[in-house]
């Protein structure tokens, strides 16, 4: 796209992106303003929604482009952006959060928890935080995030839970989801962006990334369970919800078929969009086996990711040269830290555009990108989904960005050690 002053556009886009990142870390301030200034509470609540932030500032960028470059060029840029991932996350989040899918997932995880020779509440918590994220390698990370977050919320994350436990759980969940999707080449967005280009198949992913991720996921989950074992033992036995709703096997099978279909056609929005419409029709026809579909939350998350696509598309000018100048060790650390402010899928995609990247640098880039994927809500595409599900259980209805980063630091270091120190 031709621009009258590309330098101005790029610097303005970078400035708006920086403001959006700062806004993301400041959402609790807006929630506080809503309480002390009730006259404008609606506006402050809107600006206090993390899912709104990037969409809001993407709109600001598009307005600037329309004024500076003309409406035609602004529309051309918008229409050239790829919104498949936001649309996919919307669809997969709604289906994965449906009651029949949650019921079967809870039953499976409860069964899996029996392999741990420890008391049931601790075993179930450990299983949801370990097996749940590893399922993301097969049902995709957004689906795994939705399932795990809902199960943790309903079973353990009540508003009476200790604050330290709440943040530790979210920190471990976000990090484990980010690394847990690396057993296969099709489930984690940062891997998906480069797998075809670099020829990474399922054998390569499991032998190079997957088993290391499984080790780190298990250590993080077991560590959190051990630290908070006293609180966990106070919780009632058994997963929530299963006794409240008897779902026929046929209904569960149909929901799982819709979930599988959307995963298989995740790169084809027309197909998974049509499947989603059929799914909504099925839910309406058999609403007695359903609870409220998570449409509002999924739409908000999709809006967040769409805003990230619009803003992220103008950051290539400073990201790509930065990545090209780093050695393997520095790239690993740099990618881990950069992921905190740039979606890790965008980071790996930009890195894949650099010519002459060695195998060692490819590994460093992807390993660093998934390692840092739990540090902030914008670091990994599934994080906004988990944020939307869990935030209502936290004080002021928001998860502190600083609190999340602090809670995710130790699990992130565990993941970094696994990817950098383990052989293979």
C-alpha positions as CSV (number, residue, x, y, z in Angstrom):
1,X,0.0,0.0,0.0
2,X,1.4,3.4,-1.0
3,X,1.6,6.0,1.7
4,X,2.3,9.7,1.5
5,X,4.5,9.6,4.6
6,X,5.3,6.0,5.6
7,X,7.7,7.1,8.3
8,X,4.9,9.1,10.1
9,X,2.5,6.1,9.7
10,X,5.0,3.6,11.2
11,X,6.0,5.8,14.1
12,X,2.4,6.7,14.9
13,X,1.4,3.0,14.8
14,X,4.2,2.2,17.1
15,X,3.2,5.0,19.5
16,X,-0.4,3.8,19.5
17,X,0.7,0.2,20.1
18,X,2.8,1.4,23.1
19,X,-0.2,3.3,24.5
20,X,-2.4,0.2,24.0
21,X,0.2,-1.9,26.0
22,X,0.2,0.7,28.8
23,X,-3.6,0.8,28.8
24,X,-3.6,-3.0,29.1
25,X,-1.6,-2.7,32.3
26,X,-3.8,0.0,33.6
27,X,-7.3,-1.4,33.3
28,X,-7.8,-1.7,37.1
29,X,-7.4,2.1,37.3
30,X,-10.4,2.5,35.1
31,X,-12.4,0.2,37.2
32,X,-11.5,2.3,40.2
33,X,-12.6,5.4,38.4
34,X,-15.9,3.8,37.6
35,X,-16.6,3.5,41.3
36,X,-15.5,7.0,42.3
37,X,-17.1,8.7,39.3
38,X,-20.4,7.0,38.8
39,X,-21.6,9.7,36.4
40,X,-19.2,8.3,33.8
41,X,-19.1,4.7,35.1
42,X,-20.2,3.3,31.8
43,X,-17.2,4.8,29.9
44,X,-14.8,3.8,32.6
45,X,-16.1,0.2,32.7
46,X,-15.7,0.1,28.9
47,X,-12.1,1.3,29.0
48,X,-11.5,-1.1,32.0
49,X,-12.2,-4.1,29.9
50,X,-8.9,-5.7,28.8
51,X,-10.7,-7.3,25.8
52,X,-11.7,-3.8,24.6
53,X,-8.3,-2.2,24.7
54,X,-6.7,-3.3,21.5
55,X,-9.9,-3.0,19.5
56,X,-10.3,0.6,20.8
57,X,-6.7,1.6,19.9
58,X,-7.0,-0.2,16.6
59,X,-9.9,2.0,15.8
60,X,-7.7,5.0,16.7
61,X,-5.1,3.8,14.2
62,X,-7.6,3.3,11.5
63,X,-9.0,6.8,12.0
64,X,-5.5,8.2,11.8
65,X,-4.9,6.2,8.6
66,X,-8.2,7.4,7.1
67,X,-7.3,11.1,7.8
68,X,-3.7,10.8,6.9
69,X,-3.9,8.5,3.9
70,X,-7.5,8.5,2.9
71,X,-10.4,6.2,3.6
72,X,-9.6,4.0,0.6
73,X,-6.1,3.2,1.8
74,X,-7.3,2.6,5.4
75,X,-10.0,0.2,4.1
76,X,-7.4,-1.5,1.9
77,X,-5.2,-2.1,4.9
78,X,-8.1,-3.4,7.0
79,X,-9.3,-5.8,4.3
80,X,-5.8,-7.1,3.7
81,X,-5.4,-8.1,7.4
82,X,-6.1,-11.8,8.2
83,X,-8.8,-12.2,10.9
84,X,-9.0,-16.0,10.7
85,X,-7.5,-16.5,14.1
86,X,-9.9,-14.1,15.9
87,X,-12.9,-15.8,14.2
88,X,-11.5,-19.2,15.0
89,X,-11.0,-18.4,18.7
90,X,-14.6,-17.0,18.9
91,X,-16.0,-20.2,17.5
92,X,-13.8,-22.7,19.4
93,X,-14.4,-20.9,22.7
94,X,-18.2,-21.1,22.4
95,X,-18.2,-24.7,21.5
96,X,-15.5,-25.8,24.0
97,X,-17.4,-23.9,26.8
98,X,-20.7,-25.7,26.1
99,X,-22.0,-27.8,28.9
100,X,-21.8,-31.2,27.2
101,X,-18.1,-30.6,26.3
102,X,-17.3,-29.4,29.8
103,X,-19.1,-32.4,31.4
104,X,-17.0,-34.9,29.4
105,X,-13.8,-33.0,29.9
106,X,-14.4,-32.9,33.7
107,X,-15.1,-36.6,33.7
108,X,-12.0,-37.4,31.7
109,X,-9.8,-35.2,33.9
110,X,-11.2,-36.7,37.0
111,X,-10.5,-40.2,35.7
112,X,-6.9,-39.1,34.7
113,X,-6.4,-37.6,38.2
114,X,-6.6,-41.1,39.6
115,X,-3.1,-41.9,38.4
116,X,-1.7,-39.5,41.0
117,X,-1.2,-41.3,44.4
118,X,-2.5,-38.2,46.3
119,X,-5.8,-37.0,47.8
120,X,-8.5,-36.2,45.3
121,X,-8.8,-32.4,45.4
122,X,-5.0,-32.0,45.0
123,X,-4.9,-34.7,42.3
124,X,-7.7,-33.1,40.3
125,X,-6.2,-29.6,40.6
126,X,-2.8,-31.0,39.3
127,X,-4.5,-32.8,36.5
128,X,-6.5,-29.8,35.2
129,X,-3.3,-27.7,35.3
130,X,-1.2,-30.3,33.5
131,X,-3.3,-32.6,31.4
132,X,-5.7,-29.8,30.5
133,X,-3.0,-27.6,28.8
134,X,-1.4,-30.7,27.1
135,X,-4.7,-31.4,25.5
136,X,-4.2,-28.1,23.7
137,X,-1.8,-29.9,21.4
138,X,-4.8,-31.8,20.0
139,X,-7.9,-29.7,20.5
140,X,-6.0,-26.4,20.0
141,X,-4.8,-24.0,22.7
142,X,-7.9,-21.8,22.8
143,X,-10.1,-24.8,23.4
144,X,-7.8,-26.1,26.1
145,X,-7.7,-22.7,27.8
146,X,-11.5,-22.5,27.8
147,X,-12.0,-25.9,29.3
148,X,-9.2,-25.6,31.9
149,X,-10.3,-22.1,33.0
150,X,-13.9,-23.1,33.4
151,X,-13.1,-26.2,35.4
152,X,-10.7,-24.3,37.7
153,X,-13.2,-21.5,38.1
154,X,-16.1,-23.7,39.1
155,X,-14.0,-26.0,41.4
156,X,-11.3,-23.9,43.0
157,X,-11.3,-20.1,42.2
158,X,-14.1,-18.8,44.4
159,X,-14.0,-15.2,45.5
160,X,-13.1,-16.5,49.0
161,X,-10.0,-18.2,47.8
162,X,-6.6,-16.7,48.9
163,X,-5.4,-14.0,46.6
164,X,-2.0,-15.7,46.3
165,X,-3.6,-18.9,45.2
166,X,-5.8,-17.2,42.6
167,X,-2.9,-15.5,41.0
168,X,-0.6,-18.5,41.2
169,X,-3.2,-20.6,39.5
170,X,-3.7,-18.2,36.7
171,X,0.0,-17.7,36.2
172,X,0.7,-21.5,36.0
173,X,-2.4,-21.9,33.7
174,X,-1.3,-19.3,31.2
175,X,2.3,-20.5,31.0
176,X,1.3,-24.2,30.8
177,X,-1.3,-23.4,28.0
178,X,1.4,-21.5,26.1
179,X,3.9,-24.4,26.1
180,X,1.4,-27.2,26.3
181,X,0.4,-26.9,22.7
182,X,3.9,-27.7,21.3
183,X,3.5,-31.5,21.1
184,X,2.0,-31.0,17.6
185,X,2.6,-28.5,14.8
186,X,-1.0,-27.4,14.3
187,X,-2.4,-26.4,17.8
188,X,-0.2,-23.5,19.1
189,X,-0.5,-20.3,17.1
190,X,3.2,-19.4,17.3
191,X,4.1,-22.9,16.0
192,X,1.4,-22.9,13.4
193,X,2.8,-19.7,11.9
194,X,6.1,-21.3,11.0
195,X,5.5,-25.1,10.8
196,X,4.8,-25.3,7.1
197,X,7.4,-22.8,6.1
198,X,10.2,-24.6,8.1
199,X,9.0,-28.2,7.5
200,X,8.3,-29.0,11.2
201,X,6.1,-32.1,11.4
202,X,4.6,-33.9,14.4
203,X,7.7,-36.1,15.0
204,X,10.0,-33.1,15.0
205,X,7.7,-31.1,17.3
206,X,7.4,-33.9,19.9
207,X,11.1,-34.8,19.9
208,X,12.3,-31.2,19.9
209,X,9.7,-29.3,21.9
210,X,6.9,-31.5,23.1
211,X,8.5,-33.7,25.7
212,X,10.3,-30.7,27.2
213,X,7.0,-28.8,27.4
214,X,5.4,-31.8,29.1
215,X,8.2,-31.9,31.8
216,X,7.8,-28.2,32.5
217,X,4.0,-28.3,32.6
218,X,4.1,-31.2,35.1
219,X,6.6,-29.4,37.3
220,X,4.6,-26.2,37.3
221,X,1.3,-28.0,38.1
222,X,2.8,-30.2,40.8
223,X,4.7,-27.2,42.4
224,X,1.5,-25.1,42.6
225,X,-0.5,-28.0,44.1
226,X,2.2,-28.6,46.7
227,X,2.5,-25.0,47.8
228,X,-1.3,-24.6,48.2
229,X,-2.0,-28.2,49.4
230,X,-3.7,-27.0,52.6
231,X,-6.2,-24.9,50.8
232,X,-6.9,-27.6,48.2
233,X,-7.6,-30.2,50.9
234,X,-10.4,-28.0,52.2
235,X,-12.3,-28.2,48.9
236,X,-15.1,-30.7,48.4
237,X,-14.3,-33.9,46.4
238,X,-15.3,-34.4,42.8
239,X,-15.6,-32.0,39.9
240,X,-18.5,-29.6,39.9
241,X,-21.5,-29.7,37.6
242,X,-21.7,-33.3,36.6
243,X,-24.4,-34.2,39.0
244,X,-26.5,-31.2,38.0
245,X,-26.9,-32.1,34.4
246,X,-27.3,-35.5,32.8
247,X,-26.2,-35.2,29.2
248,X,-26.9,-38.0,26.8
249,X,-23.9,-39.6,25.2
250,X,-25.4,-38.8,21.8
251,X,-25.5,-35.0,22.6
252,X,-21.9,-35.1,23.9
253,X,-20.8,-37.0,20.7
254,X,-22.4,-34.4,18.5
255,X,-20.7,-31.5,20.4
256,X,-17.4,-33.2,20.1
257,X,-17.9,-33.7,16.4
258,X,-18.6,-30.0,16.0
259,X,-15.4,-29.3,18.0
260,X,-13.4,-31.7,15.9
261,X,-14.8,-30.2,12.7
262,X,-13.8,-26.7,13.7
263,X,-10.3,-27.8,14.6
264,X,-9.8,-29.7,11.3
265,X,-11.0,-26.7,9.3
266,X,-9.4,-24.0,11.5
267,X,-7.7,-22.4,8.5
268,X,-11.0,-22.2,6.5
269,X,-13.3,-19.5,8.1
270,X,-16.2,-20.2,5.7
271,X,-16.3,-23.8,6.7
272,X,-15.9,-23.4,10.4
273,X,-18.3,-20.5,10.3
274,X,-20.9,-22.7,8.7
275,X,-20.3,-25.4,11.3
276,X,-20.8,-22.8,14.0
277,X,-24.2,-21.8,12.6
278,X,-25.2,-25.5,12.6
279,X,-23.9,-25.8,16.1
280,X,-26.0,-22.9,17.3
281,X,-29.1,-24.4,15.7
282,X,-28.4,-27.7,17.4
283,X,-28.1,-26.0,20.8
284,X,-31.4,-24.2,20.3
285,X,-33.1,-27.5,19.3
286,X,-31.8,-29.3,22.4
287,X,-31.5,-26.4,24.8
288,X,-32.6,-28.6,27.7
289,X,-29.1,-30.1,27.6
290,X,-27.4,-26.7,27.5
291,X,-26.5,-23.8,29.7
292,X,-25.9,-20.2,28.5
293,X,-23.5,-20.2,25.6
294,X,-20.4,-18.0,26.2
295,X,-21.2,-15.7,23.2
296,X,-20.5,-12.4,24.8
297,X,-17.2,-13.4,26.3
298,X,-16.1,-15.0,23.0
299,X,-17.1,-11.9,21.0
300,X,-15.0,-9.7,23.4
301,X,-12.0,-12.0,23.0
302,X,-12.3,-12.0,19.2
303,X,-12.5,-8.2,19.3
304,X,-9.3,-8.1,21.3
305,X,-7.5,-10.4,18.9
306,X,-8.8,-8.5,15.9
307,X,-7.4,-5.3,17.3
308,X,-4.1,-7.0,17.9
309,X,-4.0,-8.0,14.3
310,X,-4.7,-4.5,13.1
311,X,-2.1,-2.9,15.4
312,X,0.5,-5.7,15.1
313,X,0.5,-5.5,11.3
314,X,2.2,-2.1,11.5
315,X,5.0,-3.2,13.9
316,X,7.1,-5.2,11.4
317,X,9.4,-2.3,10.7
318,X,11.0,-2.4,14.2
319,X,10.4,-6.0,15.1
320,X,12.0,-7.8,12.2
321,X,15.4,-5.9,12.2
322,X,15.6,-6.4,15.9
323,X,15.1,-10.2,15.6
324,X,17.6,-10.4,12.7
325,X,20.5,-9.0,14.8
326,X,20.3,-11.4,17.8
327,X,22.3,-14.6,18.4
328,X,20.7,-17.8,19.6
329,X,21.0,-17.1,23.4
330,X,20.0,-13.5,23.1
331,X,17.1,-14.3,20.7
332,X,15.7,-16.8,23.2
333,X,15.7,-14.3,26.0
334,X,14.6,-11.5,23.8
335,X,11.7,-13.5,22.3
336,X,10.6,-14.5,25.8
337,X,10.5,-10.8,26.9
338,X,9.1,-9.4,23.7
339,X,6.3,-11.9,23.8
340,X,5.0,-10.0,26.9
341,X,4.1,-7.0,24.7
342,X,3.7,-8.7,21.3
343,X,1.5,-11.6,20.5
344,X,3.8,-14.6,20.2
345,X,2.3,-15.8,17.0
346,X,3.0,-12.4,15.4
347,X,6.5,-12.6,16.8
348,X,7.3,-16.0,15.2
349,X,5.6,-15.0,11.9
350,X,7.8,-11.9,11.6
351,X,10.9,-14.0,12.5
352,X,10.0,-16.5,9.7
353,X,10.2,-13.7,7.2
354,X,13.9,-13.1,8.0
355,X,16.2,-14.7,5.3
356,X,19.0,-17.1,6.3
357,X,17.7,-18.1,9.7
358,X,19.6,-21.1,11.1
359,X,18.0,-24.1,12.8
360,X,19.4,-22.9,16.1
361,X,17.8,-19.5,15.7
362,X,14.5,-21.0,14.6
363,X,14.4,-23.1,17.8
364,X,15.4,-20.1,19.9
365,X,12.7,-17.9,18.4
366,X,9.8,-20.4,18.9
367,X,11.0,-21.7,22.3
368,X,11.3,-18.1,23.6
369,X,7.9,-17.1,22.1
370,X,6.0,-20.0,23.8
371,X,8.0,-19.6,27.0
372,X,6.9,-16.0,27.5
373,X,3.3,-16.6,26.5
374,X,1.9,-16.5,30.0
375,X,3.4,-13.3,31.2
376,X,0.7,-11.0,30.0
377,X,-2.9,-11.2,28.7
378,X,-1.7,-10.2,25.2
379,X,1.3,-12.6,25.0
380,X,-0.7,-15.6,23.7
381,X,-3.9,-15.7,21.7
382,X,-5.8,-18.0,24.2
383,X,-5.0,-15.7,27.2
384,X,-7.9,-13.3,26.6
385,X,-10.2,-16.3,26.7
386,X,-8.9,-17.4,30.1
387,X,-8.9,-13.8,31.3
388,X,-12.6,-13.3,30.3
389,X,-13.6,-16.5,32.1
390,X,-11.7,-16.0,35.3
391,X,-11.7,-12.2,35.9
392,X,-15.1,-12.1,37.6
393,X,-13.7,-14.1,40.5
394,X,-11.0,-11.5,41.2
395,X,-11.2,-8.3,43.2
396,X,-12.8,-5.5,41.2
397,X,-13.6,-8.0,38.5
398,X,-10.1,-7.7,37.0
399,X,-6.8,-9.6,37.0
400,X,-4.0,-7.2,37.7
401,X,-1.4,-7.2,34.9
402,X,1.4,-6.8,37.4
403,X,0.0,-9.6,39.6
404,X,-0.2,-11.9,36.6
405,X,3.3,-11.1,35.4
406,X,4.7,-11.8,39.0
407,X,2.7,-15.0,39.3
408,X,3.9,-16.3,35.9
409,X,7.5,-15.5,36.5
410,X,8.5,-18.7,38.2
411,X,6.5,-21.0,35.8
412,X,8.1,-19.1,32.9
413,X,11.6,-19.7,34.4
414,X,10.8,-23.4,34.7
415,X,9.7,-23.5,31.0
416,X,12.8,-21.6,30.0
417,X,15.1,-24.1,31.8
418,X,13.3,-27.0,30.2
419,X,13.6,-25.6,26.7
420,X,17.2,-24.4,27.0
421,X,18.8,-27.0,29.3
422,X,17.2,-30.3,28.4
423,X,18.9,-32.1,25.5
424,X,17.4,-32.6,22.1
